């Protein structure tokens, strides 16, 4: 094994014992969670809030405010609570 490969393996091996292995900053990680929750809400409430949109639509970070607004406008209490979770 050459020296560069050993250095690389040593570097990634060190990360295994650290508190967080993720190289993302906190804001990016929060955005990823918001998108995942928005996608889940889109699928869950498609029949009541998003019936006129493609069921296979993939929600992005830019769509989170739209998903939130639609949940609040057309959904019931469960949809409203899902929208509140997206706003945090």
Biopython code that builds the backbone (N, CA, C, O; Angstrom):
import numpy as np
from Bio.PDB.StructureBuilder import StructureBuilder

atoms = [
    (1, "UNK", "N", (0.852, -1.174, 0.000)),
    (1, "UNK", "CA", (0.000, 0.000, 0.000)),
    (1, "UNK", "C", (0.897, 1.236, 0.000)),
    (1, "UNK", "O", (1.877, 1.308, 0.741)),
    (2, "UNK", "N", (0.539, 2.221, -0.857)),
    (2, "UNK", "CA", (1.401, 3.396, -0.866)),
    (2, "UNK", "C", (1.066, 4.335, 0.289)),
    (2, "UNK", "O", (0.051, 4.176, 0.968)),
    (3, "UNK", "N", (1.923, 5.295, 0.489)),
    (3, "UNK", "CA", (1.848, 6.193, 1.645)),
    (3, "UNK", "C", (0.590, 7.066, 1.640)),
    (3, "UNK", "O", (0.017, 7.323, 2.699)),
    (4, "UNK", "N", (0.153, 7.526, 0.457)),
    (4, "UNK", "CA", (-1.033, 8.391, 0.385)),
    (4, "UNK", "C", (-2.297, 7.621, 0.784)),
    (4, "UNK", "O", (-3.170, 8.162, 1.462)),
    (5, "UNK", "N", (-2.386, 6.398, 0.373)),
    (5, "UNK", "CA", (-3.544, 5.576, 0.730)),
    (5, "UNK", "C", (-3.573, 5.346, 2.236)),
    (5, "UNK", "O", (-4.636, 5.397, 2.855)),
    (6, "UNK", "N", (-2.421, 5.096, 2.818)),
    (6, "UNK", "CA", (-2.366, 4.909, 4.278)),
    (6, "UNK", "C", (-2.806, 6.167, 5.021)),
    (6, "UNK", "O", (-3.535, 6.085, 6.010)),
    (7, "UNK", "N", (-2.365, 7.328, 4.543)),
    (7, "UNK", "CA", (-2.764, 8.596, 5.185)),
    (7, "UNK", "C", (-4.280, 8.770, 5.107)),
    (7, "UNK", "O", (-4.928, 9.145, 6.084)),
    (8, "UNK", "N", (-4.829, 8.490, 3.929)),
    (8, "UNK", "CA", (-6.267, 8.635, 3.741)),
    (8, "UNK", "C", (-7.031, 7.705, 4.683)),
    (8, "UNK", "O", (-7.963, 8.133, 5.364)),
    (9, "UNK", "N", (-6.639, 6.453, 4.719)),
    (9, "UNK", "CA", (-7.317, 5.494, 5.589)),
    (9, "UNK", "C", (-7.164, 5.862, 7.062)),
    (9, "UNK", "O", (-8.087, 5.669, 7.852)),
    (10, "UNK", "N", (-5.999, 6.393, 7.431)),
    (10, "UNK", "CA", (-5.795, 6.834, 8.811)),
    (10, "UNK", "C", (-6.716, 8.002, 9.145)),
    (10, "UNK", "O", (-7.259, 8.080, 10.247)),
    (11, "UNK", "N", (-6.889, 8.910, 8.183)),
    (11, "UNK", "CA", (-7.749, 10.075, 8.405)),
    (11, "UNK", "C", (-9.202, 9.665, 8.601)),
    (11, "UNK", "O", (-9.854, 10.120, 9.541)),
    (12, "UNK", "N", (-9.711, 8.812, 7.725)),
    (12, "UNK", "CA", (-11.113, 8.421, 7.876)),
    (12, "UNK", "C", (-11.298, 7.492, 9.063)),
    (12, "UNK", "O", (-12.388, 7.436, 9.632)),
    (13, "UNK", "N", (-10.282, 6.777, 9.443)),
    (13, "UNK", "CA", (-10.364, 5.925, 10.628)),
    (13, "UNK", "C", (-10.436, 6.735, 11.906)),
    (13, "UNK", "O", (-11.084, 6.322, 12.867)),
    (14, "UNK", "N", (-9.775, 7.893, 11.927)),
    (14, "UNK", "CA", (-9.822, 8.767, 13.106)),
    (14, "UNK", "C", (-11.232, 9.288, 13.340)),
    (14, "UNK", "O", (-11.667, 9.439, 14.482)),
    (15, "UNK", "N", (-11.944, 9.562, 12.251)),
    (15, "UNK", "CA", (-13.289, 10.115, 12.386)),
    (15, "UNK", "C", (-14.251, 9.147, 13.044)),
    (15, "UNK", "O", (-15.253, 9.569, 13.622)),
    (16, "UNK", "N", (-13.966, 7.856, 12.965)),
    (16, "UNK", "CA", (-14.863, 6.863, 13.525)),
    (16, "UNK", "C", (-15.093, 7.013, 15.014)),
    (16, "UNK", "O", (-16.169, 6.666, 15.501)),
    (17, "UNK", "N", (-14.120, 7.519, 15.753)),
    (17, "UNK", "CA", (-14.271, 7.658, 17.190)),
    (17, "UNK", "C", (-14.704, 9.036, 17.634)),
    (17, "UNK", "O", (-14.919, 9.254, 18.826)),
    (18, "UNK", "N", (-14.836, 9.966, 16.720)),
    (18, "UNK", "CA", (-15.226, 11.325, 17.091)),
    (18, "UNK", "C", (-16.726, 11.403, 17.329)),
    (18, "UNK", "O", (-17.479, 10.512, 16.936)),
    (19, "UNK", "N", (-17.141, 12.464, 17.968)),
    (19, "UNK", "CA", (-18.541, 12.633, 18.342)),
    (19, "UNK", "C", (-19.455, 12.609, 17.118)),
    (19, "UNK", "O", (-20.481, 11.929, 17.127)),
    (20, "UNK", "N", (-19.102, 13.323, 16.097)),
    (20, "UNK", "CA", (-19.917, 13.354, 14.895)),
    (20, "UNK", "C", (-19.051, 13.034, 13.687)),
    (20, "UNK", "O", (-17.973, 13.603, 13.513)),
    (21, "UNK", "N", (-19.521, 12.139, 12.876)),
    (21, "UNK", "CA", (-18.774, 11.768, 11.674)),
    (21, "UNK", "C", (-19.185, 12.615, 10.492)),
    (21, "UNK", "O", (-18.540, 12.587, 9.444)),
    (22, "UNK", "N", (-20.250, 13.365, 10.657)),
    (22, "UNK", "CA", (-20.793, 14.141, 9.559)),
    (22, "UNK", "C", (-19.925, 15.355, 9.278)),
    (22, "UNK", "O", (-19.428, 16.006, 10.197)),
    (23, "UNK", "N", (-19.751, 15.647, 8.013)),
    (23, "UNK", "CA", (-18.983, 16.814, 7.616)),
    (23, "UNK", "C", (-19.887, 17.993, 7.276)),
    (23, "UNK", "O", (-19.417, 19.014, 6.775)),
    (24, "UNK", "N", (-21.177, 17.853, 7.547)),
    (24, "UNK", "CA", (-22.122, 18.930, 7.258)),
    (24, "UNK", "C", (-22.179, 19.903, 8.418)),
    (24, "UNK", "O", (-21.982, 19.532, 9.575)),
    (25, "UNK", "N", (-22.452, 21.160, 8.088)),
    (25, "UNK", "CA", (-22.685, 22.114, 9.166)),
    (25, "UNK", "C", (-24.120, 21.938, 9.663)),
    (25, "UNK", "O", (-24.934, 21.287, 9.008)),
    (26, "UNK", "N", (-24.418, 22.508, 10.800)),
    (26, "UNK", "CA", (-25.721, 22.291, 11.451)),
    (26, "UNK", "C", (-26.880, 22.799, 10.601)),
    (26, "UNK", "O", (-27.934, 22.165, 10.559)),
    (27, "UNK", "N", (-26.707, 23.923, 9.931)),
    (27, "UNK", "CA", (-27.796, 24.492, 9.139)),
    (27, "UNK", "C", (-28.159, 23.581, 7.961)),
    (27, "UNK", "O", (-29.338, 23.381, 7.670)),
    (28, "UNK", "N", (-27.162, 23.039, 7.298)),
    (28, "UNK", "CA", (-27.415, 22.128, 6.187)),
    (28, "UNK", "C", (-28.117, 20.863, 6.672)),
    (28, "UNK", "O", (-29.016, 20.356, 6.001)),
    (29, "UNK", "N", (-27.717, 20.362, 7.812)),
    (29, "UNK", "CA", (-28.354, 19.179, 8.375)),
    (29, "UNK", "C", (-29.822, 19.460, 8.707)),
    (29, "UNK", "O", (-30.688, 18.622, 8.456)),
    (30, "UNK", "N", (-30.101, 20.639, 9.273)),
    (30, "UNK", "CA", (-31.486, 21.008, 9.578)),
    (30, "UNK", "C", (-32.317, 21.114, 8.299)),
    (30, "UNK", "O", (-33.471, 20.688, 8.266)),
    (31, "UNK", "N", (-31.724, 21.685, 7.244)),
    (31, "UNK", "CA", (-32.432, 21.791, 5.970)),
    (31, "UNK", "C", (-32.758, 20.414, 5.400)),
    (31, "UNK", "O", (-33.833, 20.208, 4.838)),
    (32, "UNK", "N", (-31.840, 19.487, 5.545)),
    (32, "UNK", "CA", (-32.080, 18.132, 5.064)),
    (32, "UNK", "C", (-33.256, 17.496, 5.798)),
    (32, "UNK", "O", (-34.068, 16.800, 5.189)),
    (33, "UNK", "N", (-33.346, 17.731, 7.086)),
    (33, "UNK", "CA", (-34.452, 17.190, 7.876)),
    (33, "UNK", "C", (-35.766, 17.840, 7.450)),
    (33, "UNK", "O", (-36.785, 17.159, 7.342)),
    (34, "UNK", "N", (-35.753, 19.151, 7.209)),
    (34, "UNK", "CA", (-36.970, 19.845, 6.775)),
    (34, "UNK", "C", (-37.469, 19.298, 5.442)),
    (34, "UNK", "O", (-38.671, 19.098, 5.261)),
    (35, "UNK", "N", (-36.553, 19.057, 4.514)),
    (35, "UNK", "CA", (-36.953, 18.516, 3.212)),
    (35, "UNK", "C", (-37.523, 17.119, 3.380)),
    (35, "UNK", "O", (-38.536, 16.784, 2.766)),
    (36, "UNK", "N", (-36.885, 16.303, 4.201)),
    (36, "UNK", "CA", (-37.386, 14.945, 4.426)),
    (36, "UNK", "C", (-38.786, 14.980, 5.036)),
    (36, "UNK", "O", (-39.660, 14.219, 4.622)),
    (37, "UNK", "N", (-39.005, 15.856, 6.014)),
    (37, "UNK", "CA", (-40.325, 15.967, 6.639)),
    (37, "UNK", "C", (-41.358, 16.524, 5.663)),
    (37, "UNK", "O", (-42.512, 16.095, 5.678)),
    (38, "UNK", "N", (-40.960, 17.474, 4.815)),
    (38, "UNK", "CA", (-41.883, 18.041, 3.829)),
    (38, "UNK", "C", (-42.284, 16.981, 2.802)),
    (38, "UNK", "O", (-43.444, 16.920, 2.395)),
    (39, "UNK", "N", (-41.337, 16.156, 2.384)),
    (39, "UNK", "CA", (-41.651, 15.070, 1.452)),
    (39, "UNK", "C", (-42.615, 14.076, 2.085)),
    (39, "UNK", "O", (-43.549, 13.600, 1.440)),
    (40, "UNK", "N", (-42.379, 13.776, 3.336)),
    (40, "UNK", "CA", (-43.261, 12.848, 4.051)),
    (40, "UNK", "C", (-44.671, 13.429, 4.170)),
    (40, "UNK", "O", (-45.654, 12.713, 3.974)),
    (41, "UNK", "N", (-44.776, 14.720, 4.488)),
    (41, "UNK", "CA", (-46.085, 15.371, 4.611)),
    (41, "UNK", "C", (-46.783, 15.446, 3.254)),
    (41, "UNK", "O", (-47.999, 15.272, 3.172)),
    (42, "UNK", "N", (-46.029, 15.702, 2.202)),
    (42, "UNK", "CA", (-46.616, 15.758, 0.854)),
    (42, "UNK", "C", (-47.259, 14.415, 0.505)),
    (42, "UNK", "O", (-48.379, 14.369, -0.003)),
    (43, "UNK", "N", (-46.548, 13.332, 0.779)),
    (43, "UNK", "CA", (-47.105, 12.007, 0.489)),
    (43, "UNK", "C", (-48.292, 11.680, 1.398)),
    (43, "UNK", "O", (-49.306, 11.148, 0.946)),
    (44, "UNK", "N", (-48.151, 12.006, 2.680)),
    (44, "UNK", "CA", (-49.196, 11.651, 3.648)),
    (44, "UNK", "C", (-50.502, 12.391, 3.372)),
    (44, "UNK", "O", (-51.581, 11.806, 3.460)),
    (45, "UNK", "N", (-50.402, 13.684, 3.036)),
    (45, "UNK", "CA", (-51.595, 14.513, 2.868)),
    (45, "UNK", "C", (-51.895, 14.802, 1.397)),
    (45, "UNK", "O", (-52.579, 15.778, 1.087)),
    (46, "UNK", "N", (-51.394, 13.969, 0.496)),
    (46, "UNK", "CA", (-51.599, 14.231, -0.926)),
    (46, "UNK", "C", (-53.082, 14.256, -1.286)),
    (46, "UNK", "O", (-53.510, 15.128, -2.042)),
    (47, "UNK", "N", (-53.859, 13.340, -0.775)),
    (47, "UNK", "CA", (-55.272, 13.244, -1.136)),
    (47, "UNK", "C", (-56.081, 14.451, -0.676)),
    (47, "UNK", "O", (-57.074, 14.798, -1.315)),
    (48, "UNK", "N", (-55.682, 15.093, 0.408)),
    (48, "UNK", "CA", (-56.472, 16.212, 0.924)),
    (48, "UNK", "C", (-55.905, 17.576, 0.562)),
    (48, "UNK", "O", (-56.668, 18.518, 0.348)),
    (49, "UNK", "N", (-54.596, 17.704, 0.491)),
    (49, "UNK", "CA", (-53.984, 19.015, 0.303)),
    (49, "UNK", "C", (-53.313, 19.210, -1.055)),
    (49, "UNK", "O", (-53.195, 20.337, -1.535)),
    (50, "UNK", "N", (-52.885, 18.137, -1.659)),
    (50, "UNK", "CA", (-52.086, 18.247, -2.886)),
    (50, "UNK", "C", (-52.674, 17.414, -4.019)),
    (50, "UNK", "O", (-51.941, 16.973, -4.905)),
    (51, "UNK", "N", (-53.978, 17.194, -4.003)),
    (51, "UNK", "CA", (-54.617, 16.298, -4.951)),
    (51, "UNK", "C", (-54.443, 16.737, -6.392)),
    (51, "UNK", "O", (-54.457, 15.890, -7.285)),
    (52, "UNK", "N", (-54.280, 18.028, -6.657)),
    (52, "UNK", "CA", (-54.167, 18.499, -8.042)),
    (52, "UNK", "C", (-52.727, 18.480, -8.551)),
    (52, "UNK", "O", (-52.469, 18.859, -9.694)),
    (53, "UNK", "N", (-51.799, 18.046, -7.723)),
    (53, "UNK", "CA", (-50.393, 17.995, -8.111)),
    (53, "UNK", "C", (-49.962, 16.552, -8.323)),
    (53, "UNK", "O", (-50.595, 15.620, -7.829)),
    (54, "UNK", "N", (-48.886, 16.388, -9.058)),
    (54, "UNK", "CA", (-48.347, 15.068, -9.385)),
    (54, "UNK", "C", (-48.000, 14.313, -8.102)),
    (54, "UNK", "O", (-47.260, 14.832, -7.267)),
    (55, "UNK", "N", (-48.522, 13.100, -7.933)),
    (55, "UNK", "CA", (-48.205, 12.337, -6.716)),
    (55, "UNK", "C", (-46.732, 11.933, -6.639)),
    (55, "UNK", "O", (-46.231, 11.629, -5.557)),
    (56, "UNK", "N", (-46.046, 11.926, -7.763)),
    (56, "UNK", "CA", (-44.630, 11.554, -7.792)),
    (56, "UNK", "C", (-43.704, 12.774, -7.708)),
    (56, "UNK", "O", (-42.490, 12.642, -7.862)),
    (57, "UNK", "N", (-44.273, 13.954, -7.466)),
    (57, "UNK", "CA", (-43.458, 15.167, -7.376)),
    (57, "UNK", "C", (-42.454, 15.043, -6.230)),
    (57, "UNK", "O", (-42.794, 14.564, -5.148)),
    (58, "UNK", "N", (-41.219, 15.475, -6.474)),
    (58, "UNK", "CA", (-40.172, 15.413, -5.461)),
    (58, "UNK", "C", (-40.004, 16.812, -4.863)),
    (58, "UNK", "O", (-39.586, 17.743, -5.551)),
    (59, "UNK", "N", (-40.326, 16.948, -3.603)),
    (59, "UNK", "CA", (-40.247, 18.222, -2.888)),
    (59, "UNK", "C", (-38.778, 18.571, -2.639)),
    (59, "UNK", "O", (-37.980, 17.717, -2.254)),
    (60, "UNK", "N", (-38.438, 19.853, -2.870)),
    (60, "UNK", "CA", (-37.082, 20.340, -2.617)),
    (60, "UNK", "C", (-37.116, 21.364, -1.493)),
    (60, "UNK", "O", (-38.181, 21.685, -0.967)),
    (61, "UNK", "N", (-35.959, 21.870, -1.131)),
    (61, "UNK", "CA", (-35.882, 22.869, -0.057)),
    (61, "UNK", "C", (-36.668, 24.129, -0.420)),
    (61, "UNK", "O", (-37.272, 24.755, 0.451)),
    (62, "UNK", "N", (-36.663, 24.498, -1.685)),
    (62, "UNK", "CA", (-37.413, 25.686, -2.118)),
    (62, "UNK", "C", (-38.921, 25.489, -2.001)),
    (62, "UNK", "O", (-39.666, 26.467, -1.938)),
    (63, "UNK", "N", (-39.378, 24.248, -1.972)),
    (63, "UNK", "CA", (-40.806, 23.947, -1.897)),
    (63, "UNK", "C", (-41.352, 23.888, -0.471)),
    (63, "UNK", "O", (-42.568, 23.823, -0.289)),
    (64, "UNK", "N", (-40.501, 23.910, 0.523)),
    (64, "UNK", "CA", (-40.957, 23.746, 1.911)),
    (64, "UNK", "C", (-41.976, 24.832, 2.307)),
    (64, "UNK", "O", (-42.990, 24.492, 2.916)),
    (65, "UNK", "N", (-41.755, 26.118, 1.992)),
    (65, "UNK", "CA", (-42.789, 27.111, 2.344)),
    (65, "UNK", "C", (-44.127, 26.852, 1.640)),
    (65, "UNK", "O", (-45.187, 27.072, 2.227)),
    (66, "UNK", "N", (-44.081, 26.388, 0.392)),
    (66, "UNK", "CA", (-45.299, 26.073, -0.347)),
    (66, "UNK", "C", (-46.030, 24.900, 0.294)),
    (66, "UNK", "O", (-47.248, 24.947, 0.466)),
    (67, "UNK", "N", (-45.299, 23.854, 0.647)),
    (67, "UNK", "CA", (-45.906, 22.690, 1.302)),
    (67, "UNK", "C", (-46.553, 23.124, 2.612)),
    (67, "UNK", "O", (-47.667, 22.706, 2.928)),
    (68, "UNK", "N", (-45.862, 23.953, 3.364)),
    (68, "UNK", "CA", (-46.398, 24.450, 4.634)),
    (68, "UNK", "C", (-47.697, 25.219, 4.423)),
    (68, "UNK", "O", (-48.673, 25.004, 5.142)),
    (69, "UNK", "N", (-47.712, 26.116, 3.438)),
    (69, "UNK", "CA", (-48.909, 26.915, 3.167)),
    (69, "UNK", "C", (-50.081, 26.039, 2.738)),
    (69, "UNK", "O", (-51.209, 26.246, 3.186)),
    (70, "UNK", "N", (-49.820, 25.062, 1.875)),
    (70, "UNK", "CA", (-50.892, 24.177, 1.419)),
    (70, "UNK", "C", (-51.440, 23.316, 2.553)),
    (70, "UNK", "O", (-52.646, 23.079, 2.628)),
    (71, "UNK", "N", (-50.563, 22.852, 3.428)),
    (71, "UNK", "CA", (-51.015, 22.060, 4.568)),
    (71, "UNK", "C", (-51.935, 22.882, 5.459)),
    (71, "UNK", "O", (-52.959, 22.389, 5.931)),
    (72, "UNK", "N", (-51.563, 24.138, 5.685)),
    (72, "UNK", "CA", (-52.381, 25.002, 6.550)),
    (72, "UNK", "C", (-53.690, 25.395, 5.874)),
    (72, "UNK", "O", (-54.720, 25.516, 6.536)),
    (73, "UNK", "N", (-53.654, 25.591, 4.571)),
    (73, "UNK", "CA", (-54.846, 26.053, 3.858)),
    (73, "UNK", "C", (-55.886, 24.944, 3.679)),
    (73, "UNK", "O", (-57.081, 25.182, 3.855)),
    (74, "UNK", "N", (-55.441, 23.743, 3.334)),
    (74, "UNK", "CA", (-56.379, 22.693, 2.946)),
    (74, "UNK", "C", (-56.466, 21.521, 3.917)),
    (74, "UNK", "O", (-57.338, 20.667, 3.763)),
    (75, "UNK", "N", (-55.594, 21.461, 4.900)),
    (75, "UNK", "CA", (-55.563, 20.292, 5.775)),
    (75, "UNK", "C", (-56.320, 20.492, 7.067)),
    (75, "UNK", "O", (-56.748, 21.597, 7.402)),
    (76, "UNK", "N", (-56.469, 19.423, 7.764)),
    (76, "UNK", "CA", (-57.095, 19.455, 9.079)),
    (76, "UNK", "C", (-56.052, 19.671, 10.165)),
    (76, "UNK", "O", (-54.976, 20.218, 9.920)),
    (77, "UNK", "N", (-56.390, 19.236, 11.352)),
    (77, "UNK", "CA", (-55.499, 19.452, 12.496)),
    (77, "UNK", "C", (-54.147, 18.736, 12.329)),
    (77, "UNK", "O", (-53.103, 19.308, 12.646)),
    (78, "UNK", "N", (-54.162, 17.523, 11.847)),
    (78, "UNK", "CA", (-52.910, 16.778, 11.672)),
    (78, "UNK", "C", (-52.003, 17.472, 10.646)),
    (78, "UNK", "O", (-50.787, 17.544, 10.828)),
    (79, "UNK", "N", (-52.606, 17.974, 9.578)),
    (79, "UNK", "CA", (-51.820, 18.688, 8.568)),
    (79, "UNK", "C", (-51.268, 19.990, 9.144)),
    (79, "UNK", "O", (-50.132, 20.369, 8.858)),
    (80, "UNK", "N", (-52.071, 20.669, 9.950)),
    (80, "UNK", "CA", (-51.629, 21.912, 10.590)),
    (80, "UNK", "C", (-50.425, 21.632, 11.501)),
    (80, "UNK", "O", (-49.461, 22.397, 11.506)),
    (81, "UNK", "N", (-50.478, 20.571, 12.247)),
    (81, "UNK", "CA", (-49.358, 20.219, 13.133)),
    (81, "UNK", "C", (-48.115, 19.849, 12.334)),
    (81, "UNK", "O", (-46.999, 20.174, 12.740)),
    (82, "UNK", "N", (-48.296, 19.171, 11.202)),
    (82, "UNK", "CA", (-47.154, 18.851, 10.340)),
    (82, "UNK", "C", (-46.539, 20.137, 9.787)),
    (82, "UNK", "O", (-45.317, 20.246, 9.687)),
    (83, "UNK", "N", (-47.374, 21.104, 9.430)),
    (83, "UNK", "CA", (-46.878, 22.393, 8.933)),
    (83, "UNK", "C", (-46.095, 23.121, 10.021)),
    (83, "UNK", "O", (-45.065, 23.735, 9.741)),
    (84, "UNK", "N", (-46.576, 23.056, 11.250)),
    (84, "UNK", "CA", (-45.861, 23.699, 12.349)),
    (84, "UNK", "C", (-44.483, 23.083, 12.562)),
    (84, "UNK", "O", (-43.524, 23.794, 12.863)),
    (85, "UNK", "N", (-44.381, 21.774, 12.409)),
    (85, "UNK", "CA", (-43.074, 21.120, 12.539)),
    (85, "UNK", "C", (-42.117, 21.567, 11.447)),
    (85, "UNK", "O", (-40.909, 21.640, 11.673)),
    (86, "UNK", "N", (-42.644, 21.868, 10.261)),
    (86, "UNK", "CA", (-41.795, 22.318, 9.164)),
    (86, "UNK", "C", (-41.275, 23.736, 9.364)),
    (86, "UNK", "O", (-40.245, 24.110, 8.801)),
    (87, "UNK", "N", (-41.983, 24.522, 10.162)),
    (87, "UNK", "CA", (-41.608, 25.931, 10.354)),
    (87, "UNK", "C", (-40.514, 26.135, 11.385)),
    (87, "UNK", "O", (-39.976, 27.238, 11.479)),
    (88, "UNK", "N", (-40.172, 25.147, 12.142)),
    (88, "UNK", "CA", (-39.171, 25.318, 13.189)),
    (88, "UNK", "C", (-37.823, 25.582, 12.622)),
    (88, "UNK", "O", (-36.860, 25.751, 13.371)),
]
sb = StructureBuilder()
sb.init_structure("model")
sb.init_model(0)
sb.init_chain("A")
sb.init_seg("    ")
for serial, (resi, resn, name, xyz) in enumerate(atoms, 1):
    if name == "N":
        sb.init_residue(resn, " ", resi, " ")
    sb.init_atom(name, np.array(xyz, "f"), 0.0, 1.0, " ", f" {name:<3s}", serial, name[0])
structure = sb.get_structure()
